[in-house]
Amino acid sequence: MAETISMPKLGFDMAEGLLVRWVKQVGETINKGDVLAEIETDKATVEVESSASGVVLQLIVDQGTMVPVNAPIAIVGAAGEVVSDQSPAISEKKVDEKPAPQSAPIVDSVAQASAPLDAGSVKASPLAKKIARDQKVDLSNVKGTGPGGRIVRKDIEAALASGQSSVISVQSAQPNNQLPITSHDDKVIATTKLRQAIGRRLVESKSTIPHFYVTHEFKMDVLMEMRKQVNAYLPDNEKVSVNDFILKGVALSLRQFPNLNATIKGNEVIQFGHVNVGVAVTVPGGLMTVVVKDTDQKTLRQISGEVKTMAARARDGKVKPDDVDGSTFSTSNLGMYDVEDFIAIINPPEAGILAISSAREVPVVDNGQVKAGWRMKATISVDHRVSDGAEAAQFMQALAGFLENPVRMLV
């Protein structure tokens, strides 16, 4: 029986996605889990996997179409199976004025306001072209990282972040023996789609969630030594990080405090049955949270491998829907930037987030003696509608029990 594939919902605030490219065409065989299409959201380019095996019977929407979440995009069924000529009606809008044929990539000219540019010779996604047109970015000067060198949204955002916002150079031609004159006027750079999405979520979080914060300083001497011993037996690409230990400790602690692994809905607190810890990852132009499912049940090596793989996909703009969906508690680690302490904003609809600072070797007092020791501060932000300070402090003590005695996480 034919099965309809729908536009996935990636995050609670996603309303629609841009169908960039069909990877499979009508008549091609596809297996469950194979990539069917690529979509772009405010946050990333995502590969949509087929939820059924069979033959692609119908592609319901064209490339370059904005499609609401949960709307049908394709039909997969048995070879020779007949589907209705009437495609399900959905509200869709084209990003480009002239749609390309369904089987061909969309490459049309983009009229730049500041200078002529034949974008027909430049391979770029519809969304990348739109952003380039709006921000006056010369596509011919942007290096594409997509398939076949195709320019995608993250390439434009990287160009904007590096200051390549204008088509026309601000340098004036000078004689060969003189340096060019560079303008130091104010620069206006519009925010990217990702930055706008982050802004919307965080404004909502700080406006609607009553945050409170609890900071704890952890003794990290034993963990740092254990990590050194563990990594001595692992190849370079499998070595575990301090953050991997922290994720495991957070997940085990949340099992003891289910009220923090929760969300609030009206007058009810919903305690999640699974512990899925989100990990904030830096991507061009902002942040994205990838999710380690059932973190409490996985080994350190499994956690480490999943985080590395998902973070790489996020930075390449190729996350899978499952990478970013379903977190029940989040973490944000700035330890690699020599940060002593910071706080993080809760990622709704979750009830808490842990801000992790650097593990640092500092002078400490032990039995009246001053000596060197490893210490790390972390601050939990909690929704006061769900929990109170005492419970958050007890959670941090429980986490200390794991981080300061890390062998407990290995048995």
Buried (B, 14 or more C-beta within 10 A) or exposed (E): EBBBBBBBBBBEEBEBBBBBBBBBEBEEEBEEEBBBBBBBBBBBBBBBBBBBBBBBBBBBBBBBBBBBBEBBBBBBBEEEEEBEEEEEEBEBEBBBEEBBEEEEBBBBBBEBEEEEBEBEEBBBBBBBBBBBBEBBBBBEEBEBBBEEEBBBBBBBBBBBBEEBBBBEEEEEEEEEEEEEEEEEEEEEEEBBBBBEBBEEBBEEBEEEBEBEEBBBBBBBBBBBEBBEEBBEEEEEEEBBBBBBBBBBBBBBBBEEBBBBBBBBEEEEBBBBEEBBBBBBBEBBBBBBBBBBBEBBEBEBBBBBBBBBEBBEBBBBBBBBBBBBBEBBBBBBBBBEEEBEBBEBBBBBBBBBBBBBBBBBEEEBEEEEEEEEBBBBBBBBBBBEEBBEEEBBBBBBEBBBBBBBBBEEBEE
